[in-house]
């Protein structure tokens, strides 16, 4: 009996680290403008913090549970060891890139200086700024009074200060100060009498002014070192049935700030005696994940580094384009009624979505509006349009997902705001997330209900729509619209199954549907027919479907992957995935759209979806995949995919052997995001 071949499955956490490595490559890439490279360092840092809060925290939980409630091949101890090895290598590269960028900034007249380099005028400016803006937000804690580890909260930066006096009249002591980065900027632009620009970090503003805080106690010598703690961000839900789901999530959010530590980072220049004292007071052991680093932490703030007017060090503007079918002063609803329309963000304006909702809010024939909200903008025009619709007497229903990680507080706020205005807000059920992107507008036409629908791949968020590459299909195809009606009925009935004609909906049929299409490609390949698949996703993790892709490859199906983030499948493994090729594109915009194309024997099938191919999307979320049936839109999707597959500037190969190797090409250089922007722009001419 032949031995069963073990199929290669890359660990998802390691694959994610490869993805974040691509972000770090963008910071190192001289093809990018200098200030944009600095932002990529911030993105890399923020990504890594969230990775520790969620994925490393999960592995730590697995270590503490001897018997897991589900089968897993993951050895958490082994994976954690590999994670820390990769993180250590990436950290060295990170600091090298940062130092290089700081040096290049100096060549452009931008100097990041610390408190020791301030001249007299700058010193006066810093002290004045400290007194007027910073001091009010400082609340030092004496380490001798520090109760426990819960005293330090996640996402904050702290200065640990050694206090002394030159004449020894006051005994040395230690304090810890949280930097008030929520109320003031991390960066302060200093006055200058020449053509150069000087920037100082808030950390060093506080260092320079420590005497302003502690001299009244007799201290006159100070040394300060940065520390930071990262905590488990998973929410533990209380099972108290007397509480509403809103109350349960609200209570859990309070616990998150005091979650179990998953990493403690400190300035490696901190004296040993002070570090030992701090670890003792915080009850952190040497076996816990602790790491000595540089002078500064929380580099995520560098995403907002001041530009100081240096346009040449930033990306050239790519203002959102108009859509050729949307004419000035024309009803959005009337245009959508004539034909299906695909919007491509951020290349085209998100304002069309606001206009759609605004028009529906005042149209006397519109009776109701329903939509899902997963993440809303801080000042959401979408929410304001819904409030306006309710004020105009429309029946407005919003499915607000309270479990959108790190957006829970914002969604609780929007829930309360909408309910105050008479909007019906429904929350999902624990254990499931409503991740689908749907809008349904019911309009009375010829004494009958006529529906307008939007099915998208990304959030209804005008802020992220400026940097996330997503798709939205607007349609009056009444079969699709009726499925959207049923999708909302299903959510209102706590996931009661409904029959769908066009849409494919999880947690019921998404995985099985795509497996069915892959089986058809396998059958066609064996029959000598045209058989290929193009898969564009954020993440490819589900092992059941990965094994099906391997099987399709061995059957002769040509499979092309465009996966931005995690991909546990390994392309081009001899005898297993010879017919699978894969790239990842990391560039100016976050590739977020999910698009799937199946050859179907020469009559290709096109789908867009809110779902990645992950277990959670198939089994624990309400997701929707929608067919694209308009021939013009099919061509546009195919052109988009062809442009991305031709990318030889920002595309990297997905491979276990050569992870993150650039897909370098000769002339012409094709940078897909710029090429696709120009492609859409040409349609307006």
PLY file of the C-alpha trace (Angstrom):
ply
format ascii 1.0
element vertex 685
property float x
property float y
property float z
element edge 684
property int vertex1
property int vertex2
end_header
0.00 0.00 0.00
1.46 3.35 -1.08
2.36 5.73 1.70
0.08 8.72 2.03
1.82 11.88 0.85
2.01 14.57 3.51
0.84 17.79 1.92
2.85 20.93 2.72
0.95 23.35 4.93
2.85 26.40 6.14
2.06 27.55 9.67
-0.27 30.55 9.48
1.64 32.63 12.04
4.90 32.17 10.15
3.14 33.07 6.90
1.78 36.22 8.56
5.30 37.19 9.62
6.35 36.78 5.98
3.56 39.21 5.06
4.72 41.77 7.61
8.20 41.25 6.22
6.82 42.51 2.91
5.63 45.65 4.71
9.15 46.08 6.08
10.48 45.66 2.55
8.38 48.66 1.55
10.11 50.70 4.25
13.47 49.62 2.84
12.47 50.14 -0.81
14.15 53.22 -2.30
11.50 53.16 -5.02
9.18 54.68 -2.38
9.37 58.34 -1.31
11.27 58.82 1.93
8.41 59.92 4.19
6.26 57.06 2.85
9.01 54.63 3.84
8.84 56.04 7.36
5.07 55.41 7.38
5.65 51.79 6.37
7.82 51.41 9.49
4.82 52.62 11.47
2.52 50.16 9.71
4.97 47.32 10.32
5.18 48.19 14.02
1.40 48.47 14.42
0.88 45.16 12.59
3.37 43.42 14.86
1.74 44.77 18.01
-1.63 43.42 16.89
0.02 40.11 16.01
1.26 39.79 19.58
-2.07 40.90 21.03
-4.02 38.31 19.07
-1.97 35.48 17.59
0.85 35.20 20.15
-1.75 35.59 22.90
-3.70 32.66 21.41
-0.59 30.47 21.30
0.13 31.37 24.94
-3.40 30.31 25.84
-2.88 27.01 24.02
0.24 26.37 26.09
-1.78 26.65 29.28
-4.48 24.20 28.13
-3.34 20.59 28.26
-6.28 19.27 26.24
-7.58 21.50 23.46
-11.30 21.39 22.63
-10.45 20.78 18.96
-7.91 18.83 16.93
-4.81 20.77 15.97
-1.43 19.91 14.54
0.05 23.12 15.93
2.79 22.78 18.52
2.45 26.16 20.26
5.83 25.96 21.98
7.61 25.21 18.71
5.72 27.93 16.81
6.41 30.53 19.50
10.11 29.71 19.35
10.13 30.20 15.58
8.11 33.41 15.91
10.58 34.96 18.33
13.49 33.97 16.09
11.89 35.67 13.07
10.85 38.72 15.12
14.42 39.12 16.35
15.77 39.10 12.79
13.09 41.52 11.62
13.77 43.83 14.55
17.43 44.15 13.55
16.39 44.91 9.98
13.80 47.39 11.25
16.37 49.37 13.24
18.79 49.31 10.32
16.12 50.70 7.98
15.09 53.32 10.55
18.65 54.56 10.98
19.08 54.69 7.21
15.88 56.72 6.80
16.87 59.13 9.59
20.19 59.65 7.82
18.48 60.30 4.49
16.06 62.73 6.15
19.06 64.75 7.30
20.22 65.04 3.69
16.84 66.67 2.96
17.14 69.07 5.88
14.89 67.15 8.28
16.51 66.40 11.63
15.02 64.19 14.35
16.84 65.35 17.46
16.69 64.47 21.14
16.69 66.66 24.23
20.51 66.86 24.37
20.71 68.69 21.02
18.28 71.55 21.71
19.66 75.05 21.36
18.63 77.82 23.75
15.67 79.04 21.70
14.41 75.50 21.08
14.78 74.71 24.77
12.55 77.66 25.72
10.03 76.58 23.08
9.95 73.01 24.40
9.47 74.12 28.01
6.65 76.45 27.03
4.98 73.68 25.01
5.42 71.30 27.93
3.79 73.69 30.38
0.87 74.53 28.09
0.13 71.21 26.39
1.88 68.24 28.00
2.08 68.67 31.76
-1.68 68.59 32.24
-1.69 65.03 30.91
1.14 63.66 33.09
0.34 61.60 36.19
3.55 60.01 37.53
3.41 56.85 39.65
6.16 56.09 42.14
7.38 52.57 41.49
7.40 51.92 45.21
3.63 52.53 45.07
3.02 50.48 41.94
0.49 47.83 42.91
0.67 45.26 40.15
1.15 44.67 36.46
-2.38 45.90 35.73
-1.16 49.41 36.51
0.34 49.56 33.01
-2.11 49.53 30.12
-1.78 48.23 26.59
-0.92 50.51 23.63
0.74 53.09 25.91
4.34 54.23 26.17
5.93 54.76 29.55
9.08 56.46 30.77
10.72 54.84 33.76
12.60 57.62 35.55
15.48 57.36 37.99
15.35 60.35 40.37
18.39 61.58 42.25
19.93 64.64 43.89
23.48 65.90 43.49
23.86 66.76 47.17
22.38 63.41 48.30
19.92 65.19 50.61
17.08 63.22 49.05
17.14 59.45 48.72
17.14 58.11 45.15
13.75 56.97 43.93
12.01 55.77 40.78
8.86 56.88 38.96
6.94 55.80 35.89
5.14 58.21 33.56
2.64 57.40 30.82
3.16 59.62 27.77
-0.09 61.42 26.89
-0.07 60.42 23.20
-3.88 60.36 23.07
-4.07 64.10 23.72
-0.90 65.48 22.08
1.12 64.51 19.04
4.11 62.21 19.36
6.08 64.76 17.30
6.85 68.42 17.95
8.22 70.62 15.16
10.80 73.00 16.61
11.51 76.62 15.60
14.40 77.07 13.21
16.46 80.01 11.96
17.70 78.21 8.85
16.27 76.18 5.97
16.29 72.98 8.00
13.44 71.40 9.93
13.89 69.98 13.43
11.57 67.46 15.08
11.64 66.13 18.64
9.63 63.21 19.97
7.25 63.66 22.88
9.38 61.18 24.81
12.28 63.62 24.71
10.08 66.64 25.43
9.19 64.96 28.74
12.80 63.97 29.36
13.90 67.59 28.88
11.28 68.85 31.34
11.48 66.26 34.13
12.71 68.93 36.53
9.41 70.76 35.98
7.67 67.76 37.56
10.06 66.48 40.24
12.29 69.38 41.37
9.77 70.42 44.03
10.65 67.16 45.80
14.37 67.97 45.85
15.45 65.95 42.81
17.82 67.49 40.28
19.29 64.52 38.38
17.17 62.42 36.06
17.54 59.54 33.65
14.56 58.14 31.77
14.04 54.94 29.77
11.12 53.80 27.63
9.11 50.67 28.44
6.01 49.22 26.82
3.69 46.33 27.54
1.55 44.40 25.03
-1.49 42.52 26.30
-3.79 39.72 25.22
-6.55 41.43 23.20
-9.01 38.52 22.99
-12.31 39.29 24.68
-13.64 36.87 27.30
-17.40 37.14 27.28
-19.40 36.94 30.49
-22.15 34.33 30.27
-24.55 36.36 32.44
-27.87 35.95 30.61
-29.31 39.00 32.36
-26.97 41.25 30.36
-27.55 42.42 26.82
-24.87 41.60 24.24
-23.99 45.31 24.23
-23.32 45.16 27.99
-21.32 41.94 27.65
-19.01 43.44 25.02
-18.67 46.70 26.98
-17.60 44.81 30.11
-15.14 42.69 28.11
-13.50 45.80 26.65
-12.63 46.96 30.16
-10.91 43.63 30.76
-8.87 43.91 27.54
-6.91 46.90 28.88
-5.78 44.66 31.75
-5.31 41.49 29.71
-2.50 39.02 30.32
0.87 40.42 29.13
2.26 38.80 25.99
5.34 41.00 25.60
7.35 43.48 27.64
9.78 45.73 25.75
12.30 48.09 27.34
15.15 50.39 26.43
18.23 48.16 26.63
20.14 51.11 28.09
18.15 50.86 31.32
20.44 50.03 34.28
20.23 46.41 35.47
19.18 47.36 38.99
16.30 49.49 37.72
15.16 46.78 35.29
15.20 44.15 38.05
13.20 46.42 40.34
10.67 47.14 37.62
10.21 43.48 36.65
9.81 42.57 40.30
7.18 45.23 40.89
5.35 44.21 37.72
5.63 40.50 38.57
7.30 39.73 35.25
9.59 36.69 35.19
12.70 36.15 33.09
10.87 33.33 31.35
8.18 35.78 30.18
8.50 37.36 26.71
10.72 40.36 27.45
13.02 42.12 25.02
15.54 44.92 25.20
15.15 47.41 22.38
16.09 50.92 21.39
15.36 54.31 22.89
11.90 54.60 21.27
8.91 52.26 21.04
5.38 52.43 19.56
6.68 53.24 16.10
3.08 53.07 14.88
3.01 56.80 15.56
5.40 57.28 12.63
2.40 56.70 10.35
1.58 60.31 11.30
5.07 61.79 11.04
4.82 65.48 10.01
5.53 66.19 6.34
6.63 69.82 6.85
5.73 70.71 3.29
8.08 68.22 1.62
5.76 67.08 -1.17
8.71 65.59 -3.07
9.15 63.07 -0.21
5.55 61.85 -0.48
3.57 59.90 -3.03
2.29 61.90 -5.96
-1.42 62.62 -5.48
-3.88 60.10 -6.92
-7.21 61.89 -6.41
-10.27 59.60 -6.57
-11.66 59.40 -10.08
-15.21 59.91 -11.21
-17.09 56.91 -12.54
-17.95 57.22 -16.22
-21.58 56.17 -15.65
-22.32 58.58 -12.80
-23.16 61.96 -14.30
-23.37 65.28 -12.48
-26.78 66.11 -11.00
-28.23 62.75 -11.96
-30.06 60.39 -9.63
-27.76 57.59 -8.45
-30.73 55.25 -8.14
-31.85 55.91 -11.72
-28.37 55.17 -13.07
-28.05 51.93 -11.09
-31.48 50.88 -12.36
-30.21 51.04 -15.93
-27.17 48.78 -15.45
-24.94 47.08 -12.90
-22.06 49.30 -11.75
-18.78 48.36 -10.10
-16.98 50.91 -7.93
-13.24 50.50 -7.37
-11.90 52.12 -4.22
-9.72 54.08 -3.61
-9.29 54.70 -7.33
-12.88 55.94 -7.59
-14.69 58.12 -5.11
-16.42 56.63 -2.07
-18.68 59.68 -2.19
-20.96 57.74 -4.53
-21.94 55.51 -1.58
-22.73 58.57 0.54
-24.70 60.03 -2.36
-26.66 56.78 -2.75
-27.66 56.79 0.91
-28.36 60.52 0.96
-30.63 60.25 -2.07
-32.43 57.25 -0.56
-32.90 59.19 2.67
-34.94 61.93 0.98
-36.53 60.09 -1.97
-40.28 59.98 -1.17
-40.61 56.60 -2.88
-37.95 54.91 -0.74
-39.55 53.02 2.12
-36.65 51.37 3.91
-32.87 51.04 4.06
-30.97 48.13 5.54
-27.21 47.74 5.78
-24.41 46.00 7.62
-21.69 47.96 9.41
-18.45 46.32 10.51
-16.12 49.30 10.78
-17.32 52.89 10.38
-15.26 56.05 9.89
-14.57 58.29 12.88
-16.80 61.01 11.43
-19.03 58.75 9.42
-20.98 60.25 6.54
-22.55 56.81 6.13
-24.01 56.87 9.64
-25.11 60.48 9.25
-26.95 59.57 6.04
-28.75 56.75 7.86
-29.71 59.11 10.69
-31.05 61.55 8.11
-33.07 58.73 6.52
-34.65 57.91 9.88
-35.48 61.57 10.42
-37.17 61.56 7.01
-39.44 58.72 8.07
-37.63 55.81 6.41
-37.45 52.45 8.15
-33.74 52.05 8.78
-32.16 48.85 10.06
-28.44 48.45 10.78
-26.65 45.21 11.61
-23.84 46.57 13.75
-21.05 44.12 14.48
-19.94 44.66 18.07
-17.13 42.11 17.77
-15.14 43.92 15.06
-11.77 43.62 16.75
-10.35 46.95 17.99
-13.47 48.77 16.72
-15.80 47.54 19.46
-15.85 50.84 21.35
-16.57 52.83 18.19
-19.39 50.47 17.23
-20.92 50.72 20.70
-20.88 54.50 20.29
-22.53 54.31 16.85
-25.13 51.87 18.20
-26.19 54.37 20.84
-26.11 57.26 18.38
-28.30 55.45 15.84
-30.78 54.24 18.43
-31.18 57.78 19.73
-32.40 58.74 16.23
-34.86 55.87 15.91
-32.74 53.51 13.83
-33.28 49.83 14.53
-29.87 48.40 15.44
-29.38 44.63 15.59
-26.28 42.92 16.89
-25.01 39.52 15.87
-25.09 36.48 18.07
-22.05 35.50 20.20
-19.75 33.17 18.32
-20.62 34.63 14.91
-19.67 37.89 13.23
-21.61 39.69 10.53
-18.75 40.47 8.14
-20.76 40.75 4.90
-20.94 44.17 3.21
-24.55 44.75 2.16
-26.93 47.61 1.49
-30.60 47.07 0.60
-32.91 49.91 -0.46
-36.63 49.21 -0.89
-38.45 51.63 -3.16
-42.11 51.73 -4.15
-42.35 51.72 -7.96
-45.62 51.13 -9.83
-47.22 50.11 -6.52
-44.69 47.32 -6.07
-41.53 46.90 -4.01
-38.44 47.38 -6.15
-35.00 46.74 -4.63
-31.57 48.28 -5.07
-28.60 46.44 -3.60
-24.92 46.89 -2.96
-22.61 43.93 -2.33
-19.04 44.79 -1.44
-15.67 43.41 -0.41
-14.78 46.17 2.06
-16.19 48.23 4.88
-18.52 51.19 4.46
-15.83 53.46 5.81
-14.84 56.62 3.94
-11.52 56.82 5.83
-10.22 53.36 4.96
-11.74 53.65 1.46
-8.91 56.11 0.75
-6.23 53.45 1.30
-7.97 50.05 0.98
-8.40 48.66 -2.55
-11.96 47.29 -2.56
-14.91 46.63 -4.84
-18.61 47.40 -4.56
-21.25 46.05 -6.93
-24.42 48.13 -7.26
-27.28 46.27 -8.89
-31.02 46.10 -9.41
-30.87 42.48 -10.54
-33.97 41.43 -8.62
-32.75 37.86 -8.12
-29.65 39.15 -6.37
-31.73 41.73 -4.54
-34.17 39.09 -3.30
-31.21 37.11 -1.99
-30.02 40.22 -0.15
-33.54 40.53 1.30
-33.27 36.93 2.51
-29.79 37.54 3.87
-31.17 40.30 6.09
-34.11 38.07 7.11
-31.60 35.35 7.99
-29.60 37.71 10.19
-32.73 39.03 11.89
-33.78 35.44 12.61
-30.43 34.56 14.29
-29.04 32.70 11.27
-32.15 30.75 10.36
-31.30 29.15 6.96
-32.85 30.68 3.86
-32.78 29.63 0.22
-30.50 31.69 -2.01
-30.57 31.67 -5.80
-27.55 33.83 -6.63
-25.66 34.71 -3.45
-23.50 32.18 -1.64
-23.67 32.70 2.09
-21.64 31.48 5.05
-21.79 29.89 7.53
-23.91 27.55 5.39
-22.53 27.01 1.90
-19.47 29.10 1.07
-16.79 26.44 1.43
-18.84 23.68 -0.18
-19.76 25.95 -3.11
-16.16 26.76 -3.99
-15.13 23.14 -3.53
-17.89 22.23 -5.98
-16.49 24.71 -8.52
-12.97 23.35 -8.00
-14.27 19.81 -8.53
-15.75 20.96 -11.82
-12.39 22.38 -12.88
-10.75 19.06 -11.98
-13.30 17.20 -14.09
-12.76 19.56 -17.03
-8.97 19.26 -16.78
-9.19 15.47 -16.89
-11.49 15.74 -19.91
-8.99 17.96 -21.72
-11.13 21.05 -21.44
-10.07 24.56 -20.44
-9.44 24.46 -16.68
-7.98 27.28 -14.62
-8.71 29.41 -11.56
-7.63 32.89 -10.44
-7.94 33.49 -6.70
-7.40 36.97 -5.22
-7.76 37.09 -1.43
-6.30 38.63 1.69
-5.70 35.23 3.31
-5.73 31.58 2.26
-5.71 29.43 5.40
-8.53 26.84 5.36
-6.77 23.47 5.10
-9.76 21.66 3.57
-9.79 23.98 0.60
-5.98 24.07 0.41
-5.95 20.30 0.01
-8.57 20.63 -2.73
-6.35 23.16 -4.52
-3.42 20.72 -4.33
-5.65 18.03 -5.81
-6.74 20.37 -8.59
-3.12 21.14 -9.36
-2.18 17.47 -9.71
-5.20 17.04 -11.99
-3.85 19.73 -14.32
-5.87 22.78 -13.29
-3.82 25.97 -13.65
-4.23 27.95 -10.42
-3.04 31.53 -10.02
-3.00 33.08 -6.55
-2.87 36.75 -5.61
-2.73 36.64 -1.80
-1.83 39.78 0.12
-1.42 38.30 3.59
-1.39 34.78 5.01
-1.03 31.87 2.59
-0.44 28.42 4.08
-0.37 26.81 0.62
3.05 26.42 -0.96
3.08 26.90 -4.75
5.36 25.07 -7.17
6.12 22.06 -4.99
7.09 19.19 -7.30
4.38 16.59 -7.66
1.94 18.53 -5.46
1.51 22.14 -6.62
3.37 22.28 -9.95
0.40 24.04 -11.54
0.00 26.64 -8.79
1.74 30.00 -8.95
1.31 32.79 -6.47
2.21 36.41 -5.86
1.56 38.97 -3.14
1.29 42.69 -3.84
2.11 45.16 -1.07
2.14 48.77 -2.18
0.69 52.20 -1.54
-2.85 50.86 -1.07
-3.85 47.83 0.98
-5.05 45.12 -1.41
-8.34 44.15 0.22
-10.67 43.02 -2.58
-11.58 39.34 -2.90
-12.14 38.20 -6.49
-12.53 34.64 -7.79
-12.63 33.50 -11.41
-13.25 29.92 -12.60
-12.65 28.88 -16.24
-15.85 26.81 -16.29
-14.88 25.07 -19.53
-14.49 28.32 -21.45
-17.38 30.31 -19.99
-15.68 31.93 -16.98
-17.57 32.52 -13.74
-16.74 35.68 -11.76
-17.39 36.29 -8.07
-16.61 39.00 -5.55
-16.84 38.28 -1.84
-16.36 39.69 1.64
-14.77 36.40 2.74
-11.21 35.21 2.81
-10.65 31.47 2.61
-10.23 30.92 6.33
-12.04 28.65 8.77
-13.57 31.63 10.57
-14.98 33.08 7.34
-16.50 29.79 6.27
-17.83 28.60 9.63
-18.14 31.48 12.10
-19.13 34.52 10.09
-21.97 35.78 7.95
-20.23 36.32 4.62
-21.52 36.75 1.09
-20.13 35.90 -2.32
-21.89 37.42 -5.30
-21.69 36.52 -9.00
-20.73 39.28 -11.43
-22.82 38.69 -14.54
-22.50 41.90 -16.54
-20.03 41.30 -19.40
-18.47 44.77 -19.16
-17.84 44.30 -15.45
-16.39 40.84 -16.05
-13.94 42.35 -18.51
-13.03 45.08 -16.04
-12.33 42.50 -13.34
-10.26 40.39 -15.72
-8.28 43.44 -16.84
-7.64 44.33 -13.19
-6.37 40.83 -12.45
-4.21 40.75 -15.59
-2.63 44.07 -14.60
-1.88 42.74 -11.11
-0.40 39.52 -12.48
1.87 41.57 -14.74
3.20 43.62 -11.79
7.01 43.49 -11.72
7.61 46.31 -9.25
5.59 45.51 -6.11
4.74 41.82 -6.61
6.57 39.18 -4.58
6.48 35.44 -5.06
4.63 33.36 -2.48
6.95 30.47 -1.77
8.30 28.61 1.22
11.73 28.49 -0.40
11.95 32.08 -1.58
9.41 33.92 0.51
9.12 37.59 -0.43
11.45 37.49 -3.44
10.49 40.33 -5.76
9.05 39.37 -9.13
11.57 41.56 -10.92
10.99 42.25 -14.57
12.59 44.10 -17.39
11.20 47.11 -19.20
8.43 48.07 -19.12
8.12 48.39 -15.35
4.54 47.64 -14.33
3.35 48.88 -10.96
-0.17 47.46 -10.90
-1.86 50.00 -8.63
-0.66 52.90 -10.75
-1.47 51.01 -13.96
-5.01 50.23 -12.82
-5.58 53.85 -11.77
-4.53 54.95 -15.26
-6.72 52.21 -16.77
-9.81 53.60 -15.01
-8.76 57.16 -15.81
-8.56 56.32 -19.51
-12.21 55.25 -19.42
-13.18 58.85 -18.68
-11.50 60.20 -21.81
0 1
1 2
2 3
3 4
4 5
5 6
6 7
7 8
8 9
9 10
10 11
11 12
12 13
13 14
14 15
15 16
16 17
17 18
18 19
19 20
20 21
21 22
22 23
23 24
24 25
25 26
26 27
27 28
28 29
29 30
30 31
31 32
32 33
33 34
34 35
35 36
36 37
37 38
38 39
39 40
40 41
41 42
42 43
43 44
44 45
45 46
46 47
47 48
48 49
49 50
50 51
51 52
52 53
53 54
54 55
55 56
56 57
57 58
58 59
59 60
60 61
61 62
62 63
63 64
64 65
65 66
66 67
67 68
68 69
69 70
70 71
71 72
72 73
73 74
74 75
75 76
76 77
77 78
78 79
79 80
80 81
81 82
82 83
83 84
84 85
85 86
86 87
87 88
88 89
89 90
90 91
91 92
92 93
93 94
94 95
95 96
96 97
97 98
98 99
99 100
100 101
101 102
102 103
103 104
104 105
105 106
106 107
107 108
108 109
109 110
110 111
111 112
112 113
113 114
114 115
115 116
116 117
117 118
118 119
119 120
120 121
121 122
122 123
123 124
124 125
125 126
126 127
127 128
128 129
129 130
130 131
131 132
132 133
133 134
134 135
135 136
136 137
137 138
138 139
139 140
140 141
141 142
142 143
143 144
144 145
145 146
146 147
147 148
148 149
149 150
150 151
151 152
152 153
153 154
154 155
155 156
156 157
157 158
158 159
159 160
160 161
161 162
162 163
163 164
164 165
165 166
166 167
167 168
168 169
169 170
170 171
171 172
172 173
173 174
174 175
175 176
176 177
177 178
178 179
179 180
180 181
181 182
182 183
183 184
184 185
185 186
186 187
187 188
188 189
189 190
190 191
191 192
192 193
193 194
194 195
195 196
196 197
197 198
198 199
199 200
200 201
201 202
202 203
203 204
204 205
205 206
206 207
207 208
208 209
209 210
210 211
211 212
212 213
213 214
214 215
215 216
216 217
217 218
218 219
219 220
220 221
221 222
222 223
223 224
224 225
225 226
226 227
227 228
228 229
229 230
230 231
231 232
232 233
233 234
234 235
235 236
236 237
237 238
238 239
239 240
240 241
241 242
242 243
243 244
244 245
245 246
246 247
247 248
248 249
249 250
250 251
251 252
252 253
253 254
254 255
255 256
256 257
257 258
258 259
259 260
260 261
261 262
262 263
263 264
264 265
265 266
266 267
267 268
268 269
269 270
270 271
271 272
272 273
273 274
274 275
275 276
276 277
277 278
278 279
279 280
280 281
281 282
282 283
283 284
284 285
285 286
286 287
287 288
288 289
289 290
290 291
291 292
292 293
293 294
294 295
295 296
296 297
297 298
298 299
299 300
300 301
301 302
302 303
303 304
304 305
305 306
306 307
307 308
308 309
309 310
310 311
311 312
312 313
313 314
314 315
315 316
316 317
317 318
318 319
319 320
320 321
321 322
322 323
323 324
324 325
325 326
326 327
327 328
328 329
329 330
330 331
331 332
332 333
333 334
334 335
335 336
336 337
337 338
338 339
339 340
340 341
341 342
342 343
343 344
344 345
345 346
346 347
347 348
348 349
349 350
350 351
351 352
352 353
353 354
354 355
355 356
356 357
357 358
358 359
359 360
360 361
361 362
362 363
363 364
364 365
365 366
366 367
367 368
368 369
369 370
370 371
371 372
372 373
373 374
374 375
375 376
376 377
377 378
378 379
379 380
380 381
381 382
382 383
383 384
384 385
385 386
386 387
387 388
388 389
389 390
390 391
391 392
392 393
393 394
394 395
395 396
396 397
397 398
398 399
399 400
400 401
401 402
402 403
403 404
404 405
405 406
406 407
407 408
408 409
409 410
410 411
411 412
412 413
413 414
414 415
415 416
416 417
417 418
418 419
419 420
420 421
421 422
422 423
423 424
424 425
425 426
426 427
427 428
428 429
429 430
430 431
431 432
432 433
433 434
434 435
435 436
436 437
437 438
438 439
439 440
440 441
441 442
442 443
443 444
444 445
445 446
446 447
447 448
448 449
449 450
450 451
451 452
452 453
453 454
454 455
455 456
456 457
457 458
458 459
459 460
460 461
461 462
462 463
463 464
464 465
465 466
466 467
467 468
468 469
469 470
470 471
471 472
472 473
473 474
474 475
475 476
476 477
477 478
478 479
479 480
480 481
481 482
482 483
483 484
484 485
485 486
486 487
487 488
488 489
489 490
490 491
491 492
492 493
493 494
494 495
495 496
496 497
497 498
498 499
499 500
500 501
501 502
502 503
503 504
504 505
505 506
506 507
507 508
508 509
509 510
510 511
511 512
512 513
513 514
514 515
515 516
516 517
517 518
518 519
519 520
520 521
521 522
522 523
523 524
524 525
525 526
526 527
527 528
528 529
529 530
530 531
531 532
532 533
533 534
534 535
535 536
536 537
537 538
538 539
539 540
540 541
541 542
542 543
543 544
544 545
545 546
546 547
547 548
548 549
549 550
550 551
551 552
552 553
553 554
554 555
555 556
556 557
557 558
558 559
559 560
560 561
561 562
562 563
563 564
564 565
565 566
566 567
567 568
568 569
569 570
570 571
571 572
572 573
573 574
574 575
575 576
576 577
577 578
578 579
579 580
580 581
581 582
582 583
583 584
584 585
585 586
586 587
587 588
588 589
589 590
590 591
591 592
592 593
593 594
594 595
595 596
596 597
597 598
598 599
599 600
600 601
601 602
602 603
603 604
604 605
605 606
606 607
607 608
608 609
609 610
610 611
611 612
612 613
613 614
614 615
615 616
616 617
617 618
618 619
619 620
620 621
621 622
622 623
623 624
624 625
625 626
626 627
627 628
628 629
629 630
630 631
631 632
632 633
633 634
634 635
635 636
636 637
637 638
638 639
639 640
640 641
641 642
642 643
643 644
644 645
645 646
646 647
647 648
648 649
649 650
650 651
651 652
652 653
653 654
654 655
655 656
656 657
657 658
658 659
659 660
660 661
661 662
662 663
663 664
664 665
665 666
666 667
667 668
668 669
669 670
670 671
671 672
672 673
673 674
674 675
675 676
676 677
677 678
678 679
679 680
680 681
681 682
682 683
683 684
